[in-house]
Amino acid sequence: MKRLRRVALLLLIAAILGAALWMSLQLPYRNFAAETFVKFDRGSGTIAMARALEQEGVIRYAWLFWIERALHPSTKLTAGEYKFQDAASVSAIFGRIAHGDVYYFEFTVPEGSNIFDIARLVEAAGTMPAQDFLTAAENPMSIRDLDPKAETLEGYLFPATYRLSHSTTAVELCQLMTAQFRRQWKKLLAAQTTGRSAGQSTSVSADPHRAVTLASMVEKETPVPEERPLIAGVFVNRLKLGMKLECDPTTIYAALLDRRYRGTIHRSDLESKNPYNTYRSPGLPPGPIANPGMEALAAALHPAITNYLYFVAKPSGGGHQFSTTLAEHDNAVRAYRHATQPHKLSAKNKA
């Protein structure tokens, strides 16, 4: 009889302890003032995860997380960064990590952004200092297999929307963007091969350095999709004739590199000896001046077959006036200047 009482007592104690343990796993807890982020690196084990969660005040005791793991030994826990805001139980937190509820935010890079633009955007998003991004973007090694002439990653940081976390590094972001460029470039080459087999002409070789440099200029010159092949055609025609490209965006980029851009083009910018200034330097600039999107890249690979040699913004806006002769172009420039402030140097005088 005494033995039965002992067994009953032990069972009761076990039940009470089990209930207490279950309650401990289900009881919401929070010991952090504001939202907090916890990152688990790849390969992090249960012990490391539990300690990190306890240290950040997300769970009360690390051993509770270990017990939850013991109850689910075959469950795979997903590495990544997790955001914690409200009080939650150990079981709920374990479930989030098991389901891979990784925190991220969307970071969008507009078409035509250069590395300086992206650096400002990524700093404004609170992801990293601008200088960290610039340092990573100035290292071309990750793209050198595709473009041995690349001096930086400019041109190969594909404009798109990316999923980032607060722990994303500058190098990781650059890797995401160049990987996206490779995917899109592969699609363009596949389309070009298909077009060639179908009998369509392709007048520009798929040399990445030349194509991306040309595409970056096209991207900066116009936001109008249907104009991009025409502008690419103008640049190709001028290159064939040995004419200087006189592309304003390259002059601006040269001033940015020299850290002297003042928001508009000045005479000193046009006379700059920086090799990116195509008002003085013949041919294409040494490399891309921005990061073009798919349409600009396609235009660079398939420029319009045209006799145009000049273009200037239309006074009414909404595109450019294209000309084949200098006389026609001069008339278009006069019309533009008459309709706009005469002191501005934004009329793209391609003389």
C-alpha positions in Angstrom: 0.0 0.0 0.0 2.8 2.4 0.9 4.5 1.5 -2.4 1.4 2.4 -4.3 1.2 5.7 -2.5 4.8 6.5 -3.4 4.2 5.7 -7.0 1.1 7.9 -7.0 3.0 10.7 -5.3 5.8 10.5 -7.9 3.3 10.5 -10.7 1.6 13.5 -9.2 4.9 15.3 -8.9 5.8 14.4 -12.4 2.5 15.7 -13.7 2.9 18.9 -11.7 6.4 19.4 -13.1 5.3 18.5 -16.6 2.4 21.0 -16.4 4.8 23.7 -15.0 7.3 22.9 -17.8 4.5 23.1 -20.4 3.3 26.4 -19.0 6.9 27.7 -19.1 7.1 26.8 -22.8 3.7 28.5 -23.5 4.1 31.6 -21.3 4.8 34.8 -23.4 7.9 36.6 -22.3 9.7 39.8 -23.3 12.7 41.5 -21.7 13.7 44.1 -24.4 12.6 47.7 -24.6 12.2 48.1 -28.4 12.0 45.7 -31.3 15.2 43.6 -31.5 16.9 41.6 -34.1 18.7 38.3 -33.6 20.8 36.7 -36.4 21.6 33.0 -36.6 24.5 32.2 -38.9 24.5 29.1 -41.0 25.5 26.1 -39.0 24.3 27.6 -35.7 23.3 24.9 -33.3 20.5 24.8 -30.7 22.8 25.9 -27.9 24.1 28.9 -29.7 20.5 29.9 -30.8 19.2 29.5 -27.2 22.0 31.6 -25.7 21.5 34.4 -28.3 17.8 34.5 -27.6 18.3 34.6 -23.8 21.0 37.3 -24.2 18.7 39.5 -26.2 15.8 39.1 -23.7 13.6 37.2 -26.2 13.3 34.1 -23.9 13.8 33.9 -20.1 16.1 30.8 -20.0 18.2 29.1 -22.7 17.4 25.7 -21.3 13.7 26.2 -22.2 14.6 26.4 -25.8 16.7 23.2 -25.4 13.7 21.4 -24.1 11.6 22.6 -27.0 14.2 21.3 -29.3 14.2 17.9 -27.4 10.5 17.7 -28.0 11.0 18.3 -31.8 14.3 16.5 -32.5 13.8 16.2 -36.3 12.7 19.8 -36.9 15.1 21.8 -39.0 15.8 25.3 -37.7 16.5 28.0 -40.4 19.4 30.4 -40.2 18.9 34.1 -40.8 17.9 37.3 -39.1 14.7 37.4 -37.0 12.7 40.3 -35.7 11.1 40.2 -32.3 8.7 42.9 -31.2 6.0 41.5 -29.0 6.1 39.1 -26.0 6.1 35.5 -27.3 6.4 32.0 -25.8 9.3 29.7 -26.4 7.1 27.3 -28.4 6.0 30.2 -30.7 9.6 31.4 -31.1 10.8 27.9 -31.9 8.0 27.6 -34.4 8.9 30.8 -36.2 12.5 29.7 -36.5 11.4 26.3 -37.7 9.2 27.8 -40.4 12.0 30.2 -41.5 10.1 33.4 -40.7 13.3 35.4 -41.6 13.1 39.1 -41.4 13.9 41.1 -44.5 13.0 44.5 -46.1 12.8 45.4 -49.7 15.6 47.7 -51.1 14.9 49.1 -54.6 17.7 50.3 -56.9 16.2 52.4 -59.7 17.5 52.0 -63.3 20.3 54.4 -64.1 21.6 54.6 -60.5 25.3 54.8 -60.2 27.4 53.5 -57.3 27.2 56.9 -55.5 23.4 56.9 -55.8 23.2 53.3 -54.4 25.5 54.2 -51.6 23.3 57.0 -50.5 20.2 54.9 -50.8 21.6 52.0 -48.8 22.7 54.3 -46.0 19.3 56.0 -45.9 17.8 52.6 -45.5 19.9 52.1 -42.4 21.6 49.0 -43.8 25.2 50.2 -43.9 27.4 53.3 -44.2 27.6 54.7 -47.7 31.4 54.4 -47.6 31.2 50.7 -46.9 29.2 50.1 -50.0 31.5 52.3 -52.1 34.5 50.3 -50.9 32.9 47.0 -51.9 31.6 48.4 -55.2 35.1 49.6 -56.2 36.4 46.1 -56.1 35.8 44.5 -59.6 37.1 41.0 -58.8 33.7 39.4 -58.6 32.9 40.5 -62.2 36.4 40.2 -63.8 35.6 36.8 -65.3 32.8 38.5 -67.4 34.6 41.8 -67.9 38.4 41.7 -67.6 38.4 45.5 -68.2 36.1 46.4 -65.3 37.6 48.9 -63.0 34.7 48.8 -60.5 31.3 47.1 -60.3 29.7 50.1 -61.9 27.3 48.8 -64.6 27.0 45.3 -63.1 25.0 46.2 -60.0 21.6 45.3 -61.6 18.8 47.7 -60.8 16.0 45.7 -59.1 14.3 45.1 -55.8 16.3 43.1 -53.3 15.5 41.5 -50.0 17.9 42.6 -47.3 18.3 42.3 -43.6 20.0 44.7 -41.2 23.0 42.3 -41.1 23.5 42.3 -44.9 27.1 43.4 -45.6 28.2 45.6 -48.5 30.0 42.6 -50.1 26.9 40.5 -49.8 24.7 43.2 -51.4 27.2 43.6 -54.3 27.1 39.8 -54.8 23.3 39.8 -54.9 23.3 42.6 -57.5 26.0 41.2 -59.7 24.4 37.7 -59.6 21.2 39.3 -60.8 23.1 41.0 -63.6 24.5 37.7 -64.7 21.0 36.2 -64.8 19.7 39.0 -66.9 22.7 39.1 -69.2 22.3 35.4 -69.9 18.7 36.0 -70.9 19.8 38.8 -73.3 22.4 36.6 -74.9 19.9 33.7 -75.2 17.5 36.1 -76.9 20.2 37.4 -79.2 21.1 33.8 -80.2 17.5 33.0 -80.9 17.1 36.2 -83.0 20.2 35.4 -85.0 19.0 31.8 -85.7 15.7 33.4 -86.9 17.5 35.6 -89.4 17.3 38.8 -87.4 20.3 41.1 -87.6 22.4 42.0 -84.5 24.8 44.9 -85.3 26.7 45.1 -82.0 28.8 42.3 -80.5 27.9 41.0 -77.0 31.2 42.2 -75.5 30.0 43.0 -72.0 32.3 45.9 -71.4 31.3 47.7 -74.6 27.6 46.9 -74.3 27.2 47.8 -70.7 29.2 51.0 -71.1 27.0 52.0 -74.1 23.8 50.9 -72.3 24.7 53.0 -69.2 24.9 56.1 -71.4 21.6 55.3 -73.1 20.0 54.8 -69.7 21.1 58.2 -68.5 20.1 60.0 -71.7 16.4 59.0 -71.8 13.7 57.5 -69.7 11.6 56.9 -72.8 11.8 53.2 -73.7 11.2 53.6 -77.5 14.0 56.2 -77.7 16.7 53.9 -76.3 17.5 52.0 -79.5 17.6 55.4 -81.4 20.0 56.9 -79.0 22.2 53.8 -79.1 22.1 54.1 -82.9 23.3 57.7 -82.7 26.2 56.8 -80.5 27.2 53.9 -82.7 27.0 56.1 -85.8 29.2 58.7 -84.1 31.7 56.1 -83.1 31.9 54.8 -86.6 32.6 58.3 -88.0 35.2 59.1 -85.2 33.0 61.8 -83.8 33.2 62.6 -80.1 30.1 61.4 -78.3 29.7 64.6 -76.2 27.3 62.8 -73.8 26.4 65.1 -70.8 26.0 62.2 -68.3 29.6 61.1 -68.9 30.7 64.6 -68.1 28.7 64.6 -64.9 30.1 61.2 -64.0 33.7 62.5 -64.5 32.9 65.4 -62.2 31.5 62.9 -59.6 34.7 60.9 -59.8 36.7 64.1 -59.3 34.4 65.0 -56.4 33.6 68.4 -57.9 30.1 68.0 -59.3 27.9 71.0 -58.3 24.5 69.9 -59.5 24.9 71.2 -63.1 27.4 71.2 -65.9 29.9 74.0 -66.0 32.4 75.0 -68.7 35.2 73.6 -66.5 33.4 70.3 -66.6 33.2 70.2 -70.4 37.0 71.0 -70.5 37.9 68.4 -67.9 40.7 66.0 -69.0 39.0 63.1 -67.0 38.8 60.2 -69.5 35.1 59.8 -68.7 34.4 63.3 -70.2 33.4 62.5 -73.7 33.4 66.2 -74.7 37.2 65.9 -74.7 38.0 62.2 -74.8 37.1 60.3 -78.1 35.3 57.0 -78.1 33.4 55.4 -75.3 34.4 56.3 -71.7 36.6 53.8 -69.9 33.7 52.0 -68.4 30.0 52.3 -67.5 28.7 55.5 -65.9 25.6 53.9 -64.2 23.8 50.6 -63.9 21.4 50.1 -66.8 18.2 48.0 -66.9 17.2 45.4 -69.4 15.8 47.7 -72.0 18.9 49.9 -72.1 21.1 46.8 -72.3 18.9 45.4 -75.1 19.2 48.7 -77.0 23.0 48.6 -76.7 23.0 45.1 -78.2 20.5 46.0 -80.9 20.8 49.7 -81.7 18.4 51.2 -84.3 19.8 51.3 -87.8 19.5 55.0 -88.5 21.2 58.0 -90.1 20.8 60.2 -87.0 23.9 61.8 -85.6 22.4 64.3 -83.1 19.6 64.6 -80.6 18.4 67.3 -78.2 15.6 67.4 -75.7 12.2 68.6 -77.1 11.1 72.0 -75.7 7.8 70.4 -74.8 9.4 67.6 -73.0 8.6 63.9 -73.4 11.6 62.9 -75.5 14.2 64.1 -77.9 14.4 65.6 -81.4 16.7 63.6 -83.6 18.6 65.1 -86.5 20.9 63.8 -89.3 22.7 67.0 -90.1 24.3 69.7 -88.0 22.1 72.4 -89.5 18.9 70.5 -88.5 20.4 69.9 -85.0 21.3 73.6 -84.6 17.7 74.6 -85.3 16.5 72.1 -82.8 18.9 73.4 -80.2 17.8 77.0 -80.8 14.2 75.9 -80.4 15.1 74.2 -77.1 17.0 77.2 -75.8 14.3 79.6 -76.8 11.8 77.6 -74.7 14.0 77.1 -71.7 16.3 79.2 -69.6 19.2 80.2 -71.8 21.9 79.8 -69.2 21.3 76.1 -68.7 23.8 73.7 -70.4 21.4 70.8 -70.5 20.7 71.0 -74.3 22.7 68.0 -75.5 24.6 69.7 -78.3 26.1 66.8 -80.1 28.1 69.0 -82.6 
